[in-house]
Amino acid sequence: MPLLGAHVSTAGGVDNAPRNGKNLGCEAIQLFTRNQMQWQARPLSKQAIAAFRETVEECGIRAAVSHDSYLINLGSDDPVTLQRSLDAFADEIDRCEQLGISSLVFHPGSHVGAGEVAGLQRIADNLNRVLQRKPNYRTQLLLENTAGQGSNLGYRFEHLAEVLARSQYPERLGVCLDTCHLHAAGYDLRSRSTYEAVMRDCDVAVGLDRVKAFHLNDSKRGLGSRVDRHENIGKGELGLEPFRFLLNDPRFAEHPMLLETPGGDKAYRRDLKTLRRLKP
């Protein structure tokens, strides 16, 4: 069965994340290892690292995933923003490695007017630059598909495929699929036939073996809207069927499937209950 969970708070210390996940009934958790809206971050202490690792075990969390800062843009052509992005992204990888977090989910980046071809090349080049600085690291970096707002790249499977193809370290990269983003980008998951067609497209472009995790979010906006607005499970434009298909797809039987839905812990508990009712 997939490992169900949610993006949990680290308020009071990173080692609180596993406890928060356990209290919600999570089998997997996603967390920020640093403030996602600041460039600078205080280093993790040895005590915090040890406490996190111990608490993951104590709480029975089977998969811990991190999400990088929203400020980072590996597609930027501004020298200051790019250097800050490279340094912050490198720090994100260091933190995951220290904490024993298996995967770091990140948005590919935005071309900010340079065009998609130039933007994708820049993202691939900058990923290579960062990974070159991190030899022998175990944390895998997961490209997340996007809704395609503004100049954000990664809203087509072909975008993800291009970055992967240009990587000098393909074995260190994977993919995280977000259901809301797929819907907003025009990938229809709402019927069995369209769901299978989307998965075939993903397999051809990227390879389903590269898909390592999912974000389970309904969508406030319609198919192809290119607007990223998450909704609670079954309350938006997606409805329940796409989540039923995913949860019962044997190809993803051991994958972390993580909520990023609105409403806090109370809504997470409700959404997790809804999802578990969809499993056989």
N, C-alpha and C positions, 0 to 999 in steps of 0.2 A: 504494500500500500504506500502511496506517497506520504511524505512527512509533512503534515500540516502545521502551520504556524503563522507568525505575524511579525511585523516590524515593532520591536519593543523599546521602551525607554531605558536610558542609561543614567537617569537622574540619580545623583548621589554616588555615582561610581560605575564604571563599566561592568564590574562584577555583579551589579544588580540586574543586568539584562537577563541572565538565565533564570533568576528567581521570578522576575516578571513574566517570563515565558511560561514557566511551570504553573504560575498562578492562573494563567489563561488557558492552560491545558495544551500548550504547544509541544510538538515533537521537534520542531525546528524553529529557529529565531533568526531575524535580521536585525542589525543594530548599526548605529553610527559609532565609530571608535573615537571620534572627535567632533567638536562643534561643526556642523555642516555649513554654517553661514559665516565662518571666520577662516582667514588664511592661515593664521598662526595657531599652533596647538601645543599645549604643555606635554612633554614626554610622559609616557606611561611609566609608573613606578614599578619596581620589582614586586612590591606587595600587591599592586593592582593586577599585574599579569598573573601571579600565582593564584590570587583569589578568583579571578575569572576562570582559569583553567580548572580549578577545583570545583567551582560552583556549576560549571557545565556538566561535569561528571555527576555531582550530587543530585542535580535536578533532572537528570536523565534526558538532557537535550541531545538529540542524535545528529543534528547538523546546525552549525552556526555560520551565518553569512553576514558580511558587512556590505554597506552601501557607501560609496564615496561622497565627498562634498559636492553640493550643487554649484559651487563656485568654479570648479575645475572645468576648463575647456581645452582639451588637447588639440582642437582645431583652430585655435586663435592665431591670428597673424600679428597681434600686438605683442612686442617683445616683453613688456612688463607682465602682462596677463599670462603669457605663455610660460615665463620662468616661474611665476607663482604657481601656475597649474602643475608644471613638472615637479616642482619641489613638494607641493601638497600631495600629489598623486604618489610620489615615491614614499612619502611619510605614511600614507594610507596603507601601502603594501607592507612597510616595516611593521606597522601596528598589527596587521592581520597575522603576519608571521610570528610576532612575539606572543600573541594571544592564542595561536593555534587555530585560527579561523581559516577554513578551507577555501573560501571563495570571496572575492571582492567584486561586487556588481558595480558597473559604471556606465554612464551615458557616453556614447562615442564622442560627441562634441558638436559644435556649431561652426558653420563656415563663415558666418558674420559678413556675408556679402562677396566672398571670394569665389563662390560657386561650389557645387557639389564635388566636382572632379578634384579641384585643388584642396578642398576641405578633407576629403577622404584620404588623399595622399598625405596631407599634413598629420592627420590622426595616426595613420599607420607608422609614419616616420617617428613621431613622438612617442608612440608606444614602444617602438624598438629602442629608442634612446633610454627610456625608463627601465625597461627590462634588462638592458645591457648592464645597468648599474646594480641589478639584483640577481646575480647568478646563484643557482642552487636553492632558490626559494621554492617552497611547496605551495603557497597560496596561488590559486588559479584566478585569473582575471576574466570576468564574465561581461561581455558586451551586452547591454540591454537595448532591445528594440525601443524606438520612441514613437510618439504620436505624430511627429513631423511638424510641430509648431514652429513658426518663424523659420530660422535657418538651421534648425536642428537636423542632424544627419542620423541615420540608423532607422528610418521609418520603413525602409524596404529591406527585404532579406538580402537583396543584392548588395546593399551598402555594407551589411555585416560581412558578407562573403568577401567583398573586396578588401576590407581591413584584414581579415584572416589570411587571405591569399598573399598580402604584402608583408605579413609578419615574418620576422626572422626567428620567432619563438612560438610557432603555432601550437605546440603542445602545452603551452602555458596559458592559452586562451580558450574560452568557451563562450556560451551564449545563455542569457536569461531572457525568457519571453514574458512580457507583460500583456495580460489579456485586454485591458483597457486600451493600451497603446496599439495593439493589433487591430482592434475594432476601429479606433480613430483613424488609423492609417489605411483602412479600407479592406482589411482581411476579415472575412465574414466567418465566424465560428458558430453561428446560431442553428445550423442544421447539421445532421450527420454528414451529408454529402459535402457541404461547404467546409466543415471542419476537416474532413479528410483531404480535401483539395488544398487547404492551407498547409496542412502538415506535409503533403507531397511537395508543395512549393518550397517549404522550408528545407526539406530533405534534399531536394535538387540543388538549391542555392548554397546551403550551409552544411547540411548533414545533421540528421536528428541526433546522432551520437555526440554532437557538439553542444546540444541543449542540455544544460546541467541543473537548471532551476527555473521556477516560474513565480511571477507575481500575479496573484489572483485578485483582480479588481474588476468590478462592473464599471460601466461607463455612463456618465450623465449625458453625453452627446452622442449623436448618431454615427452610423457607419460612414467612414471617410471624412469625418468632420475636421480632422487634423487638430483637434482640441483635446488636451490632456486633462480630463476632469473625472476623478475616481468616484465611484458610487458603491454603496453596500451591495453585497451579493444578492442577486435576484431582484434588486430594486431599480435597475437601470436598463439601458438599451440592450444589454446582452441577455438578460434573463438567466435562468438556471441551467439550461441545456449545455452551454459550452463548458461549464464547470463539471457537470455530470460526465461529459465526454472525456475531459482531462483526467478526472479522478479515477476513472475506470479504464484508462488507456494503459495496457500492460507495458508499453514502451517507456512509460514514465513512473513505473511502480515504486521506485525508491528515491524519486526526486523531491527536494524541498519545494513546497508550494506555499508561498508566503503572502499574507494579506497586507495591503497598504490602504485599506478602506477608511473612510472618515468615521468619526464618532467616538474615538478613544476605546478604552478597554471594554466597556459595556457593549459597544457595537462589535468589537472583535469577538467576544464570547458568542454573541448572536450569530455572527457570520461563520464562525467555526462550527457551531451547532448545525447551521444550515448546510454547510459543506459535508459534514459527516453523515448527514441523512442521505446524501447523494451517492455514498459509497455502498457497494453491495453488502 
